[in-house]
Amino acid sequence: MQTVNLLGLAAGLLTTVAFLPQVAKTWKTRSADDLSTGMLLLFSTGLLLWLLYGLAIQALPVVLANAVTLLLTGAILVMKWRFGRAPRGADKDVG
């Protein structure tokens, strides 16, 4: 494998893995209130464009990194929507 592809794979791995703690924290706390929906939507759009670009130029590191990061960001967006629908503590019995 060419050195430039290894460099791209390493960069993609690090930037993709960087999202795992946020996904885990969002899942654990059941809250994504501190994350901006606008930022997540813009970032996801950028990832989609990078993914399409990577496909167009047939660059495996670009495709892999952006596809996985797009899935992780999508998971955060879904959790933000699902966990944000009911007020915290709404399921607790108030007596």
N, C-alpha and C positions, 0 to 999 in steps of 0.2 A: 504494500500500500504506500502511496506517495506520502511524503512528509507533510505536504500541505493538507491532504485529506485527514491525516492524523491530528494535525493542529485544529482543523475544523471540527472533528469529532470530539476532541478534548474540550474545546470551547462550548460546543453544543451540550455536552454532558454536564458541564458545570452550570451553565445557565438554566438548563432544564431541572437539574437536581435542586437548584436553589428554590424552586417552587414547592418542593415536597414539604418542608416545614410549615409553610403557610396553609397548604391543603390539610395537613394533619392538625394544625391549631384550629382552623375553621371547623373541622369535623368535631374535634374534642370539645370546643367551647360552644358549638352550635351557634356561632355568631360570626358574621362578616361585616358588622356595623362599621368598623374602622376602615374598611376598604371602599374606595370610591367606585361606584358602578360605572361612572364615565371613564375612569382610568382603565378598568377591566375591559370595557367594551372597545375602547380605542386600542388597547394593547392586543386584544384578541383579533381585531381587524388587521393590525400590523402583522401579527403572526400568520394569519391566513394569507396575506399578500406575500410574506417571505416564503411560505410553503409553496404557493403557486410559482413564485420566482425560482425556488429550488427545483421544482418539477420541470420548469421550462428549460433550465440550464443543466438538468440532470445531475445535480450536486447532492449526493446522498447525505453528507453531514448537515446541510441546510434543511433538507426534507425531514430527516429524522428528528432533529432538535426542535424544529418548529411544529411538527405534527404532535409530538409528545407534550410540548409546552402548551400548545393550543388545547389539548385534552385536559391538562391540569388546570389551566385558566378557566376552561369551560366548567369543570367540576366546581371551582370556587364560585363562579357565577350562579350555578344551579343551587349550591348551598346557600349563597347570599339570598337568593329569591325564596327558597323553601324556609330557611330559618328566620327570615325577616318578616314572614307573613303574620305570625302571631306574636303579640307582645310577650316579653319574657315573663315567666311565672303565670301565664294565662291558664296553663293546664293544672295548676295547683288548686286544691280545694280550699276555698276561702270560707271560713265559718264564722 
